[in-house]
Amino acid sequence: MSLDSAFFLLCFLPLAAALYYLIRGRRGGDVLLLILSLLFCAFGSLSGLGLLLAAALVNYIFGLLILRCPKRGKALAAAAVILDLAFLGAFKYLSFLLSLVLPLPETGWPGLGLAAPLGISFFTFKCISYIVDTRRDPACGTRSFFRLLLYISFFPQLTAGPITRFPEFCGQLGKRERRWEDLGQGLRRFVIGLGKKLILATAAAKIADPVFSPGAPLSLALGWLGALAYLMQIYFDFSGYSDMAIGLGRIFGFRTPENFLDPYTADSITDFWRRWHISLSLWFRDYLYIPLGGNRKGKVRTALNKFIVFLLCGFWHGAAWTFILWGAWHGLLSALESLRVLDTGRWKKTRLGAAACHVYAVLAVCLGFVMFRAETVSGGWRVLRAMFGAFPGSAASALALRTSLSAMNALLLLLCILLCLPWKKLFPKASETLAEGRLRPLGYGLCLLLLIVCLAQLAAGGFAPFIYARF
């Protein structure tokens, strides 16, 4: 089940919210949330639910052992992390790794007969963070399987994050209150995210998808148009999901950290990853980059650590060479920035230099996303070659360009670009007034109108699942 499906929007969410606000007591609300989360997972597949329960139980047992035998905590934590990674690898990477030496199909692990659990990459990272945090500080652990299972399976974050930490999640279980303000603001944030996905991301996809289709006629203009459209699509798709997850959490009394902070206003790759998928960036920083040595062992080692982290980040996104190359691209640029070969800090000292830094960051991200979007490495190179003039224009590519740039699609793509600007920073008072001041009813009214448009778009169909749901 997806957060933008008709069943979720019209049945699951209204019933879940109604029951939550009718049931008395925090404990009753927590039990309801766990039941809802397990049901949400079960709609994906019953076998996936069983595997999620097994992963939660294994990590709970290891957490208890770490709490009871702190002297063996390091070995226990290492064993638990190895099991978590083996679980993730078996369902996500085994076919890819074996295909390097054996001619196996790309459809999965033959003979297993089980689908990978919903959100396996995200809840496995939650399990690892719980084990490592418990090893570092026993106060971060729990003796309650109920609490750990609710944390791992919490349905707003199950499909594509954000990746929260157990202490910050558990700390809210006993402090939440049922407030109509939380319900209203949560629904508003949810609808804004839904609009990003169903309207803006879908409009961008209608332009990007034909460009990345195998055998599509390409030209310089069409290559750049497709790359720019996908740059918009993936942002509004994923930030839309994050908005929906944050809004759902708010409905049920949870405050979820922001996952995006105007990423396309970044002035370097390092700055971009402080703004894009923040929860994943912090996870890799805390559980991989710092244990590798971080920036404590000189510039060269720092650059190498960053390259390794981004390479593994690319592999985490998917078992394909396209993701690995995307991660290597970001790792290379981040390493060069650390070595000050790309010295954006010095460039930013002048207005022209600062503008050049922004152009560099957006261009680098855009080029990386071409390979990220492509089905194959050859398909990615094909679009990149077109972007730099390797494909001359033709009548077929000109027709494809005119078809892609219909009036509605062109306007929506322009709207996407404009919405990437940091409007809250540019007009902070106007944003606060619309959200909290006398114009607050107007904000809710606009969200209601947006919800109607989204439902109409949902009825019309033609939109794709969340991009990050497959990771």
N, C-alpha and C positions, 0 to 999 in steps of 0.2 A: 504494500500500500504506500502511496506517495502522498506527501503533504498537499499536493495540488490536484489530487484526484477528486472526482465528484463524490465518491463515497465518503472520503475523509471530510470534505468541506460541508456536505449536507447532512451527514449522519454521525460519523465518529466524533468530530470536534464539538458540535452542539450538544450531543448526549454527554460527552466527557465533561464539558464545562458545567452543564446543568447539574450533573451528579456531584461534581466536586463542590459546588457552592451550596448544595442541599445537605450533604453529609456533614455531621457535626464532629468536631474534634480533629486535631492534627493527625492522630494515628489513623483514623478512618480515611482521611484524605490521602495519606501516604500509601495505605493499602490499595486504595482505588487507583492511584497513579501506577503502582506496580502491575496491577491487573491489566490496566489499559496498555501499558508498555509491552507486556508479554503478548497481549492480543494483537497489538500493532505488528510485532515481530512475526507472530504466527500467520498473519495475512500474507507475509512474504513466502514462507514455507514452514511447515511443521518441523521438518528436519533441521532447518536453520535455527528454529527456536530451541530445539534440543541441544544443538551445538553451542549456542549462546549460554544456555544454562550450564552445560558442562564446563565451558571456559570460566564462567563465574565461580563455579564450585571449586575448580582446581586452584584458581587464584585466591579464593577465600581460605582454603586449607593451607596453602603456602604462607598466606598472611598470618594465620594463627600460629604456624610453626615458627615464623620469624619473631612474633611477639613473645612466644614461650621460650624460645631458644635464641636469644639475641647474639650469643657467641658464635652461632652457626649462621647468623643472618646473611652474611655475604654469600656463602655457598648456596643457601636456600634461595636467595633472591636471584642468583645467577641461574640456578636450575629452573626457576619459574619463568624467567625472561626467555630462556632457551626454548622452553615448552610453548610459550606464547608465540615466539617467532616461528617455531616449527609448525604450529597450528595455522598461522597466517600463510606461511610458505606453501603448505600442503594444498591449500585451496586456491591460492592466488598465483603462485610462482612455479609450482612443480612442473607443469607442462612446458613453460618457457625454458626452464633450466634443462629439462631433459631433451627439449628440441634442439639444444645446442650440440648434443651428441647423438640423438636418435631422431628419426623422421616421424615425430608424433604430430597429430592434428592440433590445431589451436583452440579446440572447443572445450578443453578442460582435461581433467585427470581421468583417463578412461577407466571404467570399471568401478568408480567410487559410487555413482548413483545418487549422490547428495549434492544439492545446490549449496553454494557458499552462503553463510548466514548474512542477513541484511546488515550492511554497515560494518563488515568484518574488519576493515582497516582501522576504523575509528574506535570500535569498542576494544580491539586488541591493544591499541595504544593507551586506552584508558586503563586496561588491566596492567600493562607494564608500568605506567606512572604510579598506580596504586602500590605495586610491589616495591618499586624503587623508593618511593616516598616513605613507605613503612619501614624499610631497611634503614633509611637515613634518620628517621624520627618516629619512634613507636607511637607517638601521639597521633600520627597520621593514619594509623591502622584502625581496624574495628573488629569486634568479636560478634557483630551482627551480620549474618548472611543476608538478611532482609535489606539492610542499608546498602551493602555492596551491590547486590543484584539490582536494586532500584537505580543506583548510580550508573551501572554498566548498561542497563537496558532502557534508560529514560528516553521515551519515544521522541520528544522534540529534537534531541541531539543524536539519535541513533543512526539516521541515514547518512548524514554528512557533517556531523559536529555541530557547533564548536567543541573542541576537546577540552572539557573542564577537568579540574583536579578534584580528587575525592574530598580533601579537607574543606574546600570552598563550597562544594555541593552539600556535603553532610552537615556543614555548619548552618545551612539554611533550613534543614528539615525541622528543627525544633523552634524556629523563630518566625516561620511564615504565618501571615495572617490573611484571611479572606477579605479582600477589600475591593469594592466596586471600581475604585480608581485603577487598581492593577488589571482588572478585567477589561476596562475600557482602553487603557493604554496598550495592553497586550494585544487586543484585537486590532487596534489601529496599526501597530507595528507589523502584525501578521499580514494585514491587507496590503500594506505598502510593499512588503516582500512579495506577496502574491502577484501584485501588479507588475513588479520588476520582471518576474519570471514569465507570466502569461502574455504580457503585452510587449515589453521592451526586448527581453531576450529572444522571444519568438520572432519578433520582427527582424532582429539582427540575424537570426539563424536562417531566415528565408533568403538573405543575401549571401551569407557565408557558405551554406551547405552546397549550393550548385558549384561554387568555385573549387571546393575541395572534393567534388565528385570525380572518380576516376574517368579520365578521358574527356573532361570538360574543356571546351575551347578557352584558351587563356591568352591574355595580353598583359602589358604592364599595368594598365589602369584596372583591369579586372582582378589581377593578383593583389594589388594594394587595397582594392575595395573589399575583397574577401578577407584579407588579413585584418583590416580595420573593423569589419563587421564582427569577426570572431572575437576581437579584442573587447568589443562591447558585449557580445553575447555571453562570454564566460564570466565577465564581471557582474552583469545583471542577473545571470542565472545563479551564481554562487552567492553573491551578496544578498540576492533575494531570498535564497534558502536560509541564510544566516539571520536575516530580518525575521523570517517566519519562525525560526527556532527560538530566537530571543523573545519574540512576541508570545509564543506558546508558553515558554518558561514563565514569563511575566503573568500570564493568565492564571497559572497555578502557583504563583507566589515566589518564583525563583528569579533571581537577578543573574543573567548570563553576560559574561564579558563581551565587549564588542569584538567582532572578527575582521572588520574592514574599516580603515580610516583614510578615505580619499586616496587609494593607491596610485591612481594615475596622475597625481600631483607630485609624486616622488621625484627626487633629483639624483638618484643613484639606485643601483640594484640593491645595495644594502638598505637604503631607505625604503625601497619598494617592499621588501620583506618585513619591515617593521609595520607596514600598513596592510599587507595582503595576507589573508588566512593567518591572522595573528596567533591564534591558538596552536596551529601546527608549527609555526616558526618558533614559538616559545618552547614547544615540546622538544623539537630537535635541538634547540639551544641547551635546555636543561638536562636532557637525557643522552645526548650524543656529543654535541660540540664541546661543552664544558668537560665531560669525562675524557675526551680526546686531548685535552690540554687547553682548549679555548685560545685565548690570546696571551697566555702566560709563558710561552716558550719561544718567543721571537717572531718576527714578521713572516719568515718563510714557513714556519710551522703553523702559524695562524692561517696563512693563505691555503696551505695544504688541508688543514682541518675544515675550512669552509668549503673547499672543493669536494672533499669526501662527504660532508653533510648534504650538500646540494645534489650530489650524484645519487646518494641513497634516498633523498627526498623524491627525485625523479622516479627511481625504481619503486618507491612506495606507491606512487600514483598508478602504476600499472606495469604488468609484465610485458613490456614491448620496448624495442629499441628507440622508438620515437620519444617515449618518456625519459629514457636514460639520456638521450642526446639533449633533451630539454633541460634536464637537471645539470648535465655537464656544462651547458651554455651558461646557466646562471652561476654555477660554481666557478667557471673560468672568469667571468666578469667580476664576481665578488672577490675572488682571489687577487685579481689585478687591482681592484680598488684598495684592498688591504696593503698591497705592496706599493701603492701610490703610483703605479704605472698609469692608471686612470685616476688622477688626483682631482676628484670632484670637489673636495674641500677647498682647494686653492682656486679652482675655476669659479666657485660661487662668490668670490669676493667682489666681483663686478656684476652689474645687472645683465650685461650681455652674456657673461659666463654662466650666471645662474639660469638664464633662459636656455643656454646650450645644454646645461646639465639636465633640465627637464626633458628637452628633446631627446637627448641621449637615452635617458631612462625609459621613456615611453617607446622609443624605437627599438631598444634592446628587448623589452618585454614583448612587443608586437612580433618581432622576428622569432622569438622563442616560442610563442604561442602557435605559430604556423606549424612547427614540428609537433607540438603538443596536440594539435587538432587533427593532423594528418593520420590516415589509417595506416600508412606505411612510410618508411624512410624515403623511398623513391617518390611517393606522393608529396611529401613535404618539400623535398628538393625541387620538385616540379613547380610548385607554387612560388618558392623562393627565387628560382631562376626567372620566372615570369615577372616577379616584382622588380628585378634588376635588368629587365629588357632582353632576356634570352629568347622570349617568344615574340615575334612580330605580330602586330595587330592583324586581324582578319575580319571578314564579313560576319563569320559565325561568332567571334568574340565580341564584336561590336553589338550584334543582336543580343547576346547574352548580357552585356553591360546594360543595354537599354531595358531589358526585361527585369533585371535585378533592381534597377533604379526606377521603379514605378513611383508615382507621386507619394503614395502613402508610405512605402518603404523608405524613401529618401527622407521624408519628414520625421519618421520615427527614428531613423539612424541619426539624424541631426539632433533630435531630442536626447537620444542616448549620450551623445558626445557632450551636450550641454549639461546634462545631469551628472556627469563625472566631475564637474567643477566643484570646489569646496564651498557650496553656497552657505552652509551654516557658519563658516568662518568669515565669509564675506559679509553676511547679513545676520549676525548673531541675535540681535534684538528682534528682528522680524520672525526668525525661526522660533524663538522662545515665546513670542506673543501668540503665534499660531498654535503652538503646542500647549501652552499653559495659561495664556492670558484671556482677555475678553473675546478673542477670536477663536477660542478653543472649540465652541460648537461648530464653527465653520470648518475647522479641521476634521471633526468627526463626520460632518456632512459630506465633505469631499471624499473621505474614505468610504462612506457608504456608496457614493456614486462610483468610485473605483471598484468596489466589490461587485456592483451590478455589471460593470463592463467586463470584469474578469470572469464572472459566471457566463456571460454571453460568449466570451472567447472560449471558455471551457466547453460550452455546448457546441460551438462550431468545430472544435477539435483542431488538429494540425499542429500541435506543439509537442516538443520532445521531452523525455524525462529529464530530471535534474542531471547536469553533467557529472557532478561529484558523487551522485548516488552510486555510480558504478565503481567507485574507488573503495 
